[in-house]
Amino acid sequence: MERHVEKYAKIKGTFFPAYFRCILCGLEIFGGELCPRCLAEVEFNDGHTCPVCGRKTAKSEICMDCKDRPPLFTKAASPIVYGDGGTKLISRFKLGNPWLAEYLAGKMAPLAAKLPAADLIVCVPAARGALKKRGYDQSALLAERISAECGVPFSKDAVIKTKKTRPQKGLSKRERLKNLQGSFKADRELVKGKKVLLIDDVMTTGATLDSVTEALKKAGAGEVYALTAASVRYKAP
């Protein structure tokens, strides 16, 4: 599947403008990636953010979540707010439109350049059932493109999921952490002593990123930085 995506991207770039239809609604456009209506629906993370988790905040200060329970990763960032058009965009990417990795990774790459330099890029591994149903690993597609853009090697095998977990939707952060406990394992030979950039599609509570970070550090990794295509807006208690 991934080879087909690369082939499509090359053909598309040769014969057509970068985007000749809105990537969200399909409306014919000339220039840009989103039509004006969809562009107004997608909120970008270009204002105040938490300097730790990277979520959109009312002020550029550490959010209470990160103060109360600091994440295991050192710093995270994301270009899109997960809500309204951003949610639609990520859903479309995950539901049969792997070519959207090109657009999303293009938004993520500049943020990757602003994070501390990493030695290795890894991604949150897809659940076996989701991978079989979808036919591609969306986080791996993003990681491959960011690796090519940043010149940092990507290892798809550095982290694996070792057990099946129930769906995370509707669970609190504490419940999500418990659900994911012990479900990831990192390859010591690949990650030991390295600064790692961890890629995923969405950050909500940060539980998944924390669980993978824990596995990476147990395997001897150094600092871990996280980069996702989208993240939820922080809501003050």
C-alpha positions in Angstrom: 0.0 0.0 0.0 2.7 2.5 0.9 4.5 1.9 -2.4 1.2 2.7 -4.2 0.9 5.9 -2.1 4.4 7.0 -3.2 3.6 6.2 -6.8 0.4 8.2 -6.7 2.2 11.2 -5.2 4.8 11.2 -8.0 2.1 10.9 -10.7 0.0 13.6 -9.0 2.9 16.0 -8.8 3.9 15.5 -12.4 0.5 16.0 -14.1 -1.5 18.1 -11.7 -1.0 21.2 -9.5 -0.1 20.3 -5.9 -3.8 20.3 -5.0 -6.5 20.9 -7.6 -9.4 19.9 -5.3 -10.0 20.8 -1.7 -8.5 18.0 0.4 -11.4 18.1 2.8 -14.6 18.6 0.7 -13.4 17.9 -2.8 -14.4 21.2 -4.3 -12.4 22.2 -7.3 -9.8 24.9 -6.3 -6.9 26.6 -8.0 -4.1 27.0 -5.6 -3.8 26.1 -1.9 -5.0 22.9 -0.3 -8.3 23.9 1.2 -11.3 25.8 -0.2 -12.2 29.0 1.7 -15.0 27.4 3.6 -12.9 24.4 4.8 -10.0 26.7 5.6 -12.2 28.6 7.9 -13.2 25.3 9.7 -9.6 24.1 10.3 -7.9 25.8 13.2 -4.1 25.9 13.2 -2.0 25.8 16.3 -0.3 29.0 15.5 -1.1 31.1 18.6 -0.6 30.5 22.3 0.5 26.9 23.2 1.7 25.0 26.3 5.5 24.9 26.0 5.4 21.3 27.2 2.5 19.4 25.6 2.1 21.9 22.7 -1.7 22.1 22.9 -3.5 25.3 22.2 -3.9 27.4 25.3 -5.3 30.8 26.3 -1.8 32.0 27.3 1.7 30.8 26.4 2.3 29.1 29.7 2.5 25.6 31.0 -1.0 24.1 31.3 -2.3 22.8 34.6 -2.3 19.2 33.2 1.5 19.4 32.6 2.0 21.1 36.0 0.0 18.5 37.9 1.3 15.4 36.0 4.3 16.2 33.8 4.4 14.0 30.8 7.3 11.5 30.3 8.2 13.1 27.0 10.2 16.3 27.2 8.3 18.4 24.7 5.5 18.0 22.1 4.1 20.0 19.2 1.3 19.8 16.6 0.3 22.1 13.7 -3.5 21.5 13.8 -6.2 21.8 16.6 -8.2 18.6 16.8 -11.7 19.9 16.5 -14.2 20.9 13.8 -12.3 20.9 10.4 -9.2 19.4 12.0 -11.1 16.4 13.3 -12.7 15.9 9.8 -9.2 16.1 8.2 -7.7 13.5 10.5 -10.7 11.2 10.2 -10.5 11.4 6.4 -6.8 10.6 6.6 -7.4 7.5 8.7 -10.4 6.3 6.7 -9.0 5.4 3.3 -7.1 8.5 2.3 -3.4 7.8 2.9 -2.3 10.4 0.4 -3.2 13.1 3.0 0.0 12.2 4.8 1.7 14.4 2.3 -0.2 17.5 3.4 -0.2 16.7 7.1 3.6 15.9 7.2 4.2 19.1 5.3 2.6 21.0 8.2 4.4 19.0 10.8 7.9 19.2 9.3 8.5 22.9 10.2 7.7 22.1 13.9 10.0 19.1 13.8 12.8 21.5 12.8 12.0 23.7 15.9 12.2 20.8 18.3 15.7 19.8 19.7 17.6 17.7 17.2 16.8 13.9 17.3 18.9 10.9 16.3 16.0 8.7 15.4 12.3 9.0 14.4 9.8 6.4 15.6 6.0 6.2 15.5 3.2 4.9 17.7 2.5 1.4 16.2 -0.9 0.8 14.9 -3.1 -1.9 16.5 -3.1 -5.0 14.4 -6.9 -4.9 13.9 -6.9 -1.3 12.8 -4.0 -1.9 10.5 -5.7 -4.9 8.9 -8.9 -2.9 8.4 -7.3 0.3 7.2 -4.6 -1.3 5.0 -1.9 1.2 6.1 -0.3 2.6 9.2 -1.1 6.3 9.2 1.5 7.3 11.8 4.2 5.4 9.9 3.3 7.3 6.7 3.7 10.6 8.5 7.0 9.5 10.1 8.4 8.4 6.7 7.8 11.8 5.2 9.1 13.7 8.1 12.2 11.6 8.1 12.7 12.4 4.4 12.2 16.1 5.1 14.4 16.4 8.2 17.1 13.9 7.2 16.7 11.9 10.5 16.4 8.1 10.1 13.1 6.4 10.8 12.7 3.0 12.2 9.3 1.4 11.9 10.5 -1.6 14.0 11.8 0.4 17.0 8.5 0.2 18.8 6.0 -2.6 18.7 2.6 -3.2 20.3 2.7 -6.3 22.4 -0.9 -6.8 23.4 -4.4 -5.9 22.4 -6.1 -3.1 24.3 -9.7 -1.9 24.4 -10.5 1.3 22.5 -9.3 4.5 24.2 -12.3 6.7 23.2 -14.3 7.8 26.2 -11.7 6.9 28.8 -10.0 9.4 31.1 -6.2 9.8 31.0 -5.8 7.6 34.1 -8.0 4.9 32.5 -6.1 5.2 29.2 -2.7 4.8 31.0 -4.0 1.7 32.8 -5.4 0.3 29.5 -2.1 0.8 27.7 0.1 -0.3 30.6 2.8 -2.7 29.3 1.4 -2.8 25.8 4.4 -1.3 24.0 8.0 -2.5 23.8 11.0 -0.7 22.3 14.1 -2.4 20.7 17.1 -1.6 22.9 19.6 -2.0 20.1 17.8 0.6 18.0 17.0 3.2 20.6 19.6 3.0 23.4 21.3 6.4 24.1 19.4 8.1 21.3 17.3 11.3 21.3 14.0 10.2 19.8 11.3 12.0 17.9 8.0 10.2 18.4 5.3 10.6 15.7 1.5 10.0 15.9 -1.6 11.4 14.3 -3.5 12.9 17.3 -2.8 13.8 20.9 -5.8 13.9 23.2 -4.8 13.2 26.8 -1.2 12.3 25.9 -1.6 8.8 27.5 -0.5 7.0 24.3 2.6 9.2 23.9 3.5 8.7 27.5 3.1 4.9 27.3 5.4 4.7 24.2 7.8 7.1 25.8 8.0 4.9 28.9 8.8 1.9 26.7 11.5 3.9 24.9 13.1 5.0 28.1 13.0 1.5 29.6 15.0 0.4 26.5 17.6 3.1 27.2 16.5 6.0 25.0 17.5 9.5 26.1 15.2 12.5 25.6 11.9 11.8 23.8 10.1 14.6 21.8 6.6 14.1 20.4 5.1 15.4 17.2 1.5 14.8 16.1 -0.6 16.1 13.2 -3.2 17.4 15.6 -3.9 17.9 19.3 -7.0 18.8 21.3 -7.3 22.3 22.7 -6.4 22.5 26.4 -9.4 23.3 28.6 -8.7 24.9 31.9 -10.5 23.3 34.9 
